[in-house]
């Protein structure tokens, strides 16, 4: 994942905004919004650390858990033909659809 930056154990997705000619980072695993902007990678890391510290300090002050909790469940809407093909592929691999998709997602995200 080339556009993900790890700052103190939290992941931020980084993109480039050509309108303002700046990089934008946004933390994705927080219980609220925290983003930051910079013109280069070094500055992006510094600004990300500042943004994260502000967010974490605010959470501590308000007694909130900063890290977003995940249930391990999500709904995926796909075309019926894709659902059927995935079921066949999973069965051919000797796995349930859930096991098969879990492995594929794990491989894609390197978990």
C-alpha positions, 0 to 999 in steps of 0.5 A: 500500500504505497499511499499509506503512512504509519505515524505512531501506530496509526495509518493515514492515507496520503493523496496529492491535491493538484489544485493546491499542490500539496499532499493530504494525509487523513488518519483512517482508524480513528474515532473521528477526523484528523487530517494534515497537509504538507508540500513534501514527505518530511513535512507530511510526517511532521504535520501528521504527528502534530495532527495525531497528537492534537487528536489524541490529547483531545480524546484523553481530555474528553475520556474517549477511545481514540482508536475506532473499533471494528466488529469483523463484519461488513456487508459487501454488495456485488453482482449476482454473477460475481457472487456465484463465481466466488462461491464456485471458486471457494468450493473448488478450493475446498473452503467456505466463501467466508474462508476464501474471501478472508484469505483473499482480503488478507493477501491483498492487505498483507495482514 
